[in-house]
Amino acid sequence: MVNIPSYQIKVGDVISVKERSAKSELFAAVKEARVIVPKWLEFDPATLTGKIVALPAREDIDLTIAEHLIIELYSK
């Protein structure tokens, strides 16, 4: 169990939902929904567990991000 928001995950870590939370309406909807996960993750909707298969590479992120603008902002 981890209660640190900035916890750094590692390859092979398994993330799951607490049993009492899994009974909530929100997670019941997740079990029924078709969830699309990135290729660096595995997800089992029956048990509401996920596994980190690999750390994401830049090409795995589908967002258009201008990294040079972020670097420029934080270099001030």
N, C-alpha and C positions, 0 to 999 in steps of 0.2 A: 504494500500500500504506500502510495506517495501522496503527500499533501503539500508539496512544494511546486508552485506554478511554473518556476523556471527550471524544473528538472530536465536534464538532458537525456533523452532516450538513446538507447544503443541498439544495434542490430541484434535481433533475437529476443528483444523485450516483448512481452505479451501484455496487452492492455485489455482489461475487462471491466464490466459494469458490476457494481455490488448487487448481490442477489435481491435485496429488498428494493433497490432502485429499478431493477429489471422488470419489476411488476407494474411500473408506472405506465400511463397511457402513452407517453412520449416514446418510450423504448418499445412498447407493443407495436407502435406504428412503424418503427425502424425494422422490426422483425418482418413485417408484412411488405415493406417497400423494397424495391429493387435498388440497391445501393451500388453506385459505381465507385470503385476505389482505385487509386493510382497503382501502377505496377510495382511500386516499392513497398506496398502494404498487402496484407492478407486480412480478410474479414469473414467471420463465421456468424451469420445473422441468427442462427438457432441458439447459440450460446452467448451472443453479443460480446465476442472477443475478437481482438485484432492482434496481428503480429507484425513487427517491423522486419521486413525481409532484407531491405537495404536502405541506406541513407539516400535521400533524393539528390539527384544531380541537377544541374541547371536546366538541362534539356527536358527533365521530367516535369518541370513547372510550366503549366499552360498559360500563365498570365504574361501579358506584355509589360515588362518592367524595364525602365531605363536606369540601369544600375549607376551610370555615370552621374545622373542627377542626385541620387541618394548619396553618393560619395561626395559630390560637390556640396550638398547641404551640410553634412556632418563634418566636413573639413574646415568649415568657417569658425 
